[in-house]
Amino acid sequence: MASTVVPVKPAYWLTHAGMAWVRHLASPVEPGAIEMAQYYWYLNCSKAARELSFKPRDPGETLHETVVYLRENFLGGNAFGK
């Protein structure tokens, strides 16, 4: 399965405004983590595929199954309707 990488780079001023805002709150997010969000991040699963026989799945399918699992096991089967 070929994957397409779509890099997302938030505006520099936005990440720094977020850091300033977080510094004034009791937040679990550290200012350094927000600063790191301004950089491009690329992930490659080729090593996991090679060494562990990992087979990536479609992200939409994975997300859907995750939501179904959370609804059934943590929120009750009828959470947010179906």
Stockholm file with secondary structure:
# STOCKHOLM 1.0

chainA/1-82         MASTVVPVKPAYWLTHAGMAWVRHLASPVEPGAIEMAQYYWYLNCSKAARELSFKPRDPGETLHETVVYLRENFLGGNAFGK
#=GR chainA/1-82 SS CCCCCCCCCCCHHHHHHHHHHHHTSCCSSCHHHHHHTTSCCCCCCHHHHHHHCCCCCCHHHHHHHHHHHHIIIIICTTTTCC
#=GC SS_cons        CCCCCCCCCCCHHHHHHHHHHHHTSCCSSCHHHHHHTTSCCCCCCHHHHHHHCCCCCCHHHHHHHHHHHHIIIIICTTTTCC
//
